Amino acid sequence: MEERKVKVATRHLTKNFGELKVLDDISFDVMEGEFLCIVGPTGCGKTTFLNCLTKLYEITNGEILVDGKPIDCKKNSISYILQENSAMEWLTVEENIRFGLDIRKADPELKRQRVEEMLEIVGLKDYRNYYPSQLSVSMLQRTVIARAFATHPELLLMDEPYGQLDLDLRFKLEDELIKLWKQTGTTVIFITHNVEEAIYLGERIMVLTNKPTKVKEFLDCDLPRPRDVASDEFVALRNKVTELIRWW
């Protein structure tokens, strides 16, 4: 298997809010095409890291590089999916999925192909002309995920996107996410407070400490897919991650 190159390099990342140090000299790599899940105690700074990566926050010290260069949100193709629904209410499902391609002035045939491909994968072909107000919560999230993947971003950031969904819906959407990730080769950084979700999705799991936050440990997660949440291996890894998160 061809060795992956480093996609995102975080070097001595420190972020302070006044006197409060949230991220404390964090260094790690995310490989190209990797699915990395980040877990840690509530409020430890998981979202702060993503906001530093996308330059929503100014970094206090250190740097984050993409392909060896300082991140440039005008040049780097990055999609960011939040927990809150971000579907545009005035656009249909099809138009929402096509939105990023329209912004980039993609070739009309490419847009058509990508939209059809995404509609098929997330099971929304019959709902292409529906508006967000006509959709279930699950359909809304599928629309947002399809929109993110339609542009084939080099980097996809996901901040607890399934936090408000029930367990059955989460597993269905997680399976669709894995299918899209495998098909596009996108590098995914997925933040969650749900340990089971991290193990179900991730190739690696990064465990953070409480504030001031450091990297506590990396764990490989090479369980076969689709993953059996009741298997001894899954349960053992879940217990290990849960124990690592405890900081008291």
C-alpha positions in Angstrom: 0.0 0.0 0.0 1.3 3.4 -0.9 2.4 5.4 2.1 0.3 8.4 2.8 1.7 11.9 3.0 1.0 14.5 5.7 -2.1 16.5 4.8 -2.5 18.7 8.0 0.5 19.4 10.2 -0.2 21.0 13.5 3.0 22.4 15.1 3.1 23.8 18.7 -0.4 25.1 18.4 -1.3 27.3 21.4 -4.5 29.3 21.8 -5.3 31.6 24.6 -8.4 33.6 25.3 -7.0 36.4 27.5 -5.6 34.7 30.6 -7.3 31.3 29.7 -5.1 28.9 27.9 -7.3 26.5 26.0 -4.8 24.7 23.6 -1.4 24.1 25.0 1.5 23.4 22.6 -0.3 20.8 20.5 1.6 19.0 17.7 0.3 16.2 15.5 -0.2 15.1 11.8 -3.3 14.1 9.9 -2.5 12.0 6.9 -4.0 12.5 3.4 -7.3 10.6 3.0 -7.4 9.8 6.7 -10.5 9.7 8.9 -9.4 11.1 12.2 -11.8 11.3 15.2 -11.1 13.7 18.0 -12.5 13.1 21.5 -11.9 14.6 24.9 -13.6 16.0 28.0 -16.5 18.4 27.4 -15.2 21.9 26.9 -11.6 20.9 26.3 -11.1 22.8 23.1 -12.1 20.4 20.3 -14.1 23.1 18.4 -11.4 25.7 19.2 -9.0 23.6 17.2 -11.2 23.5 14.1 -11.8 27.3 14.4 -8.0 27.8 14.5 -7.6 25.6 11.5 -10.2 27.6 9.5 -8.8 30.9 10.8 -12.0 31.8 12.5 -9.7 32.2 15.5 -6.3 33.8 15.5 -3.6 31.4 16.7 -1.7 32.6 19.8 1.4 30.5 19.0 2.4 27.8 16.6 1.0 27.0 13.1 -1.2 24.7 11.1 0.0 23.7 7.7 -1.9 22.1 4.8 0.3 20.3 2.3 3.3 22.0 4.0 2.0 25.5 3.6 0.1 27.9 5.9 -3.6 27.3 5.4 -5.3 29.6 2.9 -9.1 29.3 2.9 -9.2 31.0 -0.5 -7.0 28.4 -2.1 -7.5 25.2 0.0 -10.8 23.4 -0.6 -12.3 23.0 2.9 -15.8 22.1 4.0 -17.1 22.6 7.5 -20.2 20.8 8.9 -21.6 22.0 12.2 -24.0 20.4 14.6 -26.7 22.9 13.7 -28.6 22.4 10.4 -27.0 24.6 7.7 -29.2 23.8 4.7 -30.4 27.0 2.9 -34.1 27.2 3.4 -34.7 29.0 0.0 -33.0 26.3 -2.0 -34.3 22.8 -2.9 -32.3 19.7 -2.0 -30.8 19.6 -5.4 -29.9 23.3 -5.3 -28.4 22.9 -1.8 -26.2 20.1 -3.0 -25.1 22.0 -6.1 -24.4 25.2 -4.2 -20.7 24.8 -3.7 -20.2 23.8 -7.3 -22.2 26.9 -8.5 -20.0 29.1 -6.3 -16.9 27.6 -8.0 -18.4 28.0 -11.4 -17.9 24.3 -12.1 -18.6 22.9 -15.6 -22.3 22.2 -16.0 -21.8 18.6 -16.9 -19.6 18.1 -13.9 -22.2 19.7 -11.7 -24.9 17.5 -13.0 -22.9 14.3 -12.5 -21.8 15.2 -9.0 -25.3 16.2 -7.9 -26.8 12.9 -9.3 -24.0 10.9 -7.6 -24.6 12.6 -4.2 -28.4 12.2 -4.5 -28.0 8.5 -5.2 -25.6 7.9 -2.3 -27.6 9.7 0.4 -30.9 8.3 -0.9 -32.6 11.7 -1.7 -33.3 11.3 -5.5 -37.0 11.3 -4.9 -36.7 14.4 -2.7 -34.6 16.5 -5.1 -37.2 19.3 -5.5 -38.2 19.4 -1.8 -37.3 22.4 0.4 -35.6 22.0 3.8 -38.9 22.9 5.6 -40.4 19.7 4.0 -37.6 17.4 5.2 -37.0 15.4 8.3 -33.9 16.0 10.5 -32.2 13.0 8.9 -32.8 14.2 5.4 -31.5 17.7 6.3 -28.2 16.3 7.6 -27.9 14.1 4.5 -28.4 17.1 2.3 -25.7 19.0 4.1 -23.3 16.1 4.0 -24.0 15.6 0.3 -23.3 19.3 -0.3 -20.0 19.1 1.5 -18.8 16.1 -0.5 -20.1 17.3 -3.9 -17.2 19.6 -4.3 -14.7 16.8 -3.4 -13.1 18.9 -0.7 -9.5 18.1 0.2 -10.4 18.5 3.8 -13.7 18.0 5.6 -14.2 19.2 9.1 -17.2 17.9 11.1 -18.1 19.2 14.5 -20.5 16.8 16.2 -22.9 16.8 13.2 -25.1 14.0 14.6 -25.3 15.2 18.2 -29.0 15.9 18.0 -30.1 12.7 16.3 -31.3 9.4 17.8 -29.1 6.3 17.7 -30.7 4.6 14.7 -30.4 7.7 12.6 -26.8 8.3 13.7 -25.7 4.8 12.5 -27.5 5.2 9.2 -25.9 8.6 8.5 -22.5 7.3 9.7 -22.6 4.5 7.2 -23.4 7.0 4.4 -20.5 9.2 5.6 -18.1 6.3 5.4 -19.3 5.4 1.9 -18.7 9.0 0.7 -15.3 9.2 2.4 -14.2 6.0 0.7 -15.5 7.1 -2.6 -13.9 10.6 -2.6 -10.7 10.1 -0.6 -11.3 13.2 1.3 -9.4 13.8 4.5 -11.9 14.0 7.4 -11.4 15.4 10.9 -14.5 14.5 12.9 -15.1 15.9 16.4 -17.4 14.1 18.8 -18.1 13.6 22.5 -19.5 10.2 21.7 -16.8 7.5 22.2 -18.8 4.8 20.4 -19.3 7.1 17.4 -15.5 7.8 17.3 -14.7 4.1 17.2 -17.4 3.3 14.7 -16.0 5.9 12.2 -12.4 6.6 12.8 -9.2 5.1 11.4 -7.4 6.8 14.3 -8.7 8.4 17.5 -7.0 11.4 19.1 -7.8 11.8 22.8 -7.4 15.2 24.3 -6.8 16.2 27.9 -8.8 18.7 29.9 -7.8 22.4 29.6 -5.1 23.5 29.1 -5.5 20.9 26.4 -2.8 18.7 25.1 -2.8 15.5 23.1 -3.1 12.6 25.6 -2.9 9.7 23.2 -3.5 8.4 19.7 -5.2 5.1 19.2 -5.3 3.1 15.9 -8.8 1.8 15.1 -8.4 -0.9 12.4 -11.5 -2.9 13.1 -13.2 -4.3 10.0 -16.1 -2.3 8.4 -19.0 -2.3 8.9 -18.0 -2.3 12.5 -19.8 -4.5 15.0 -20.5 -2.4 18.1 -21.1 -5.6 20.2 -17.8 -7.3 19.3 -15.2 -7.8 22.0 -12.7 -5.7 20.1 -15.0 -2.8 19.8 -16.1 -2.9 23.4 -12.5 -3.1 24.6 -11.4 -0.1 22.5 -14.5 1.8 23.7 -13.6 1.1 27.3 -10.0 2.2 26.8 -11.0 5.5 25.2 -13.5 6.2 27.9 -10.9 5.6 30.6 -8.5 7.9 28.8 -11.0 10.7 28.7 -11.6 10.7 32.4 -9.5 13.5 33.9 -10.7 13.7 37.5 
